[in-house]
Amino acid sequence: MLASAVRVPDHGRRVPFRFIAIAGDARQALGEAVAERGRSLDPQAGAAAWEKDRGRFGHAPLVVTVVARLDPADDRIPAQERLLSAGCACFALLQAAQGMGFGATWLTGWPAYDPEVQALLGLGPDERIAGFIHIGTPALEAPERERPDPSALLTRWTPPA
Ligand SMILES: Cc1cc2nc3c(=O)[nH]c(=O)nc-3n(C[C@H](O)[C@H](O)[C@H](O)COP(=O)(O)O)c2cc1C
C-alpha cells in the first residue's frame, strides 16, 4: 500500500509527504489525548463530543497519518504543488487499500488542524496533516452517494475571437 502511496506525481521530486502509522493501543491513547485537548478548547462541548473524540482513531485497526512536508525555504516548487502531491499520496493510499479489499476512508476533523495534536504526533513546524487514512475490514457496504455529473463540470476553452 505504501509503495502505491509514494507513486504519485511529485514536481521536483521533493517527496513532500511522510507517513505515521497509528495502530493497536496507540489509537486509544491518541483518542484520549485528543478528547482532553477538545475539552480544554471547548469545556462546554459535552459528553457526546468527548466520546466522539475518544473514539476518533478506534474505528479501524490502522490509521495512517499522511503528513505534508512543506519546506518554506523551497522557492522553486510552489507549496500548492507540494501539498497536492501529499493529497495524491492520500488518495493513492486509499485506492491501494480499497483495491486490496480493505475498507478505507480519508478523514480529518478538527484534530488534523490543531497545533497541539500535530505536536503530539511529532509534526515539525513546516508539516501539516493531509489526512488520516483509516484502514480495516469493511463491516458493511459503504453507502453510495450522488456523484457529480462530469459533463456538467466540463467546459471547452476557445481562444478569444
Ligand atoms: C481532505 C479530506 C478530509 C475529509 N475529512 C472528512 C471527515 O473528517 N469526516 C467525513 O465524514 N468525511 C471526510 N472526508 C470525506 C470522506 O473521505 C469521503 O469522501 C466520504 O466519507 C464519502 O465517501 P465516498 O467519497 O467514498 O463517497 C474528507 C475528504 C477529504 C478529501
The ligand as an SDF file (V2000), in Angstrom:
LIG
                    3D

 31 33  0  0  0  0  0  0  0  0999 V2000
   -9.1660   16.2050    2.9100 C   0  0  0  0  0  0  0  0  0  0  0  0
  -10.4250   15.4300    3.2060 C   0  0  0  0  0  0  0  0  0  0  0  0
  -10.8580   15.3390    4.5140 C   0  0  0  0  0  0  0  0  0  0  0  0
  -12.0390   14.6530    4.8300 C   0  0  0  0  0  0  0  0  0  0  0  0
  -12.4470   14.5960    6.1220 N   0  0  0  0  0  0  0  0  0  0  0  0
  -13.6120   14.0020    6.4140 C   0  0  0  0  0  0  0  0  0  0  0  0
  -14.0720   13.9580    7.7630 C   0  0  0  0  0  0  0  0  0  0  0  0
  -13.3910   14.4220    8.6760 O   0  0  0  0  0  0  0  0  0  0  0  0
  -15.2840   13.3870    8.0110 N   0  0  0  0  0  0  0  0  0  0  0  0
  -16.0400   12.8530    6.9990 C   0  0  0  0  0  0  0  0  0  0  0  0
  -17.1310   12.3470    7.2700 O   0  0  0  0  0  0  0  0  0  0  0  0
  -15.5940   12.8450    5.7250 N   0  0  0  0  0  0  0  0  0  0  0  0
  -14.4240   13.4090    5.4090 C   0  0  0  0  0  0  0  0  0  0  0  0
  -13.9790   13.4090    4.1200 N   0  0  0  0  0  0  0  0  0  0  0  0
  -14.8130   12.7440    3.0950 C   0  0  0  0  0  0  0  0  0  0  0  0
  -14.5590   11.2500    3.0520 C   0  0  0  0  0  0  0  0  0  0  0  0
  -13.1890   10.9850    2.7580 O   0  0  0  0  0  0  0  0  0  0  0  0
  -15.4060   10.5790    1.9640 C   0  0  0  0  0  0  0  0  0  0  0  0
  -15.3350   11.2820    0.7690 O   0  0  0  0  0  0  0  0  0  0  0  0
  -16.8350   10.4560    2.4160 C   0  0  0  0  0  0  0  0  0  0  0  0
  -16.8700    9.6440    3.5590 O   0  0  0  0  0  0  0  0  0  0  0  0
  -17.7270    9.8320    1.3420 C   0  0  0  0  0  0  0  0  0  0  0  0
  -17.1640    8.6590    0.8540 O   0  0  0  0  0  0  0  0  0  0  0  0
  -17.0370    8.4560   -0.7200 P   0  0  0  0  0  0  0  0  0  0  0  0
  -16.1750    9.5870   -1.2020 O   0  0  0  0  0  0  0  0  0  0  0  0
  -16.4210    7.1080   -0.9160 O   0  0  0  0  0  0  0  0  0  0  0  0
  -18.4400    8.5130   -1.2300 O   0  0  0  0  0  0  0  0  0  0  0  0
  -12.7920   14.0410    3.7880 C   0  0  0  0  0  0  0  0  0  0  0  0
  -12.3210   14.1120    2.4810 C   0  0  0  0  0  0  0  0  0  0  0  0
  -11.1600   14.8080    2.1870 C   0  0  0  0  0  0  0  0  0  0  0  0
  -10.6740   14.8930    0.7600 C   0  0  0  0  0  0  0  0  0  0  0  0
  1  2  1  0
  2  3  1  0
  2 30  2  0
  3  4  2  0
  4  5  1  0
  4 28  1  0
  5  6  2  0
  6  7  1  0
  6 13  1  0
  7  8  2  0
  7  9  1  0
  9 10  1  0
 10 11  2  0
 10 12  1  0
 12 13  2  0
 13 14  1  0
 14 15  1  0
 14 28  1  0
 15 16  1  0
 16 17  1  0
 16 18  1  0
 18 19  1  0
 18 20  1  0
 20 21  1  0
 20 22  1  0
 22 23  1  0
 23 24  1  0
 24 25  2  0
 24 26  1  0
 24 27  1  0
 28 29  2  0
 29 30  1  0
 30 31  1  0
M  END
$$$$
